[in-house]
C-alpha cells in the first residue's frame, strides 16, 4: 500500500525489555520523524532524519535509538523500556523539515 | 522561548453551527504555520499551511487566517458536521524547529 505505515499498531511489553517500532514510507520523502503523544503534552519530537544515515535528536530523545539505513524505513528502538515510555508513537515523513508532514496511524505502546 | 498556545482547550457545538479555534505563537523567526486535524485513534492530517505573506487559506469548510504582526492564527469551521469532531493542532516552524500546540478538542453534537 502507498503511504506511511507503522507496525505494530498496539504493543504491550514489560519494563526492561527492548522494543522496536517500525515505520515505512513509499513516497521517497527525505525527512522522517518520530513523535510521542501524551495527554497534556501534545506531540513531542523524539528523533528525526534528513536522509539515509543522517539522524538528529529532537525534544525528548533519552531512552530511544533510531537508525535509517534505507530512505523508506525509520525504526525506533526503546533499548530498555520504562513505564514513562507508555505512550502513542507517531511516525511522519515530509519532503522538507518545514513542509507538511504525513503521519502514520500510530503505535500505542504500554510498558507494564 | 518559542511557544504555541491554542484556545480553547475543548469546545462543544451543535451540528450545523460555525466555530473558530485560536492559535497564538511566540515563534521567531517565523517560517510557516500549519493546521492539522486529528481524528481519535489516527494520525494528524494536514488542513492548511500558511507562510508569512498569506493572510487566508481555505480548504473546503475550513478557513485559516494568519496575522503575522500579532502572531495569531485562527481556524474557522463553517456549517460543522459530525465528522468534524476531532482535535485540531496548530504547528509553527521557525528556521530550524517545529513547535506543536497542544490542540483544541472539538465535539460536534447532533
Interface residues (C-beta under 8 A of the other chain):
Chain A: X40 X41 X42 X43 X44 X45 X90 X92 X97 X98 X99 X100 X101 X102 X103 X104 X105 X106
Chain B: X31 X32 X34 X41 X42 X43 X44 X45 X46 X49 X89 X93 X96 X98 X100 X101 X102 X103
